[in-house]
Amino acid sequence: MIAAGFGFRTSATFESFKSAFEKTISSDELFKLAVIAVPQDKVNHKSLIFFAKEIGCEIWGVKPLDIERMQTKTYSSISKCFRNTGSVSEACALVAAGSEAELFVSREISIDRRATCSLAKGK
């Protein structure tokens, strides 16, 4: 299973999500994204919902304790302050990808700096 994790500000727009997501994909990578994972309290963000529908994915909410227990490759002081993790997008992707998940794309930041996206693959 491949999961895209997102971390984002409340002010994130459809373009924020699209920009961060597009930075994670290269033209030579062909894969089927199974799910978008975000912190549980942000699953109803309107721009996120619109983006998820646009790319044909469902949204999974990740519990705060699950986010905190993930080891991330990158570090953001803002993520550490608000979510007690190095990277919200990496942690969410790892949780959603499930058993023996590994990041294959670390945190990418949208052009407007309102969203981050990471990709993880699990068994």
N, C-alpha and C positions, 0 to 999 in steps of 0.2 A: 504494500500500500504506500502511496506517495501522498504526503500532506504538505500543504502550504500553511505556514504559521505567519500570522500578522500581529504586529504591535502597532498601535497608532494613537494619535491624539484625537480628542473629541472633534476637533475641527477638520479631520481628514475628509477628503472628497473622493468621488469616484476616480478622478484623475490621480489622486494620491495612491490609491490601491493599485490602479493600473500601472503607474510608473514603477512602483516598488516591485510588483509582480513581473513586469517585463524585463527588469534588470536581472531577474533570477533565471531567465530562459535564454538560451542561445539557440541559434537556428539548427545546430546539429543535435540538440537534445530532444528526443521524441519520447514522451511519456504521457500517461493518463493520470491526471490529478484526481485523487479520490475525494478530498475534503479540504476545506479551509478551516483552520483552527485559530481561535482568538480567546482572550480572557472571557470567562463566563459572563461577566457584567457588561460586555460590549457586543453581545450577539445581535442585539436589536438596532445597531447603528444603521441608519437608513442608507448611507452611501455604500457601506459594506454589503448590505443585502442586495442592492442594485448591482454591485460588482459581481457578487457570487452568482446571481441569476444570469448575468451576461456571459460568464464563462462556464455555466452549467454545473456548479458545485454547491453542495450543502455546507452549512456552517455548523461547526461544533464548538461548544463552549468548554473551555478548560478551567478546572477548579484552581483556585489560588495556591493551595498546597502542592498540587501537581506541577504548577509552574515553578515554584520555589525549589523543588527537589531535582530539577534537571540541571545537568552540567552543560554550560554553553561555551562555544568557542570564542565569542566576542563579548565585549563588556561595554555597557552604557551606564554611566552614573545615574541617569534618569530612570532607567529600568530598575536598577538596584534600589533606588529610593522609593519608587512607587510600587514595584512588584517583587522586590527581593530576589532578583535574578539578573544575570549579566545581559541577557537579551530576551525580551518577551517573544519575539517572533521565532527565535530558535527553540525556546522552551516549548511553545505551543506546537510547533511542527513536530518535535520529538515525541511529545505526549500523544498526539493524534496518530502518528505513524505506527505506534504500538510496539510490539515485541522486537527487541534488538534493533531499535531504530538508530539510524545514523544520518547526520546532516550531510547532504551532498551539495547544498548551496547555503553558505552562511549569510548572515543578515545583510540585506541590501536596502538602501535608504532611498525613498522616493525623492524626486527632484525638489518638491516643496518641503521636504524634511518632516512631513506629517505622518508618514507610515513607513514601516519596515516589513520585509518579507524574507522568509527563509524556507528552504525545502528539505524535507527529511523522507527517508525511505525505510520502511520496516518490513518484517516478514509477513 
